[in-house]
Amino acid sequence: SKHDPSLVAHGRALNEFVLQTIARGTDSSADPNIVGAVAGSAPFDGGYCQSSYPNWATKFFIDSMLSELANGNEAQTQDPRDQS
């Protein structure tokens, strides 16, 4: 199927943003109960799902990444920030 290149690019940019909100276990003080979880708000103490890691956020992120992988070769994409 055909995909709107600008929507695909925006989706990829959103996935990259969400990737930055994932709790990482990069040091010994990391809480093993939240490693890999997607924050409910950015910044973490923001207004929506404040200071939490909702389970559905991780599920929807995985779905979105799988969709991106499955459709990655079907559309030519461009960075949405390059739009004029």
Summary of the structure (lengths in Angstrom):
residues: 84
radius of gyration: 15.0
end to end distance: 26.2
largest distance: 46.0
contacts: 187
relative contact order: 0.23
helix: 42%
strand: 2%
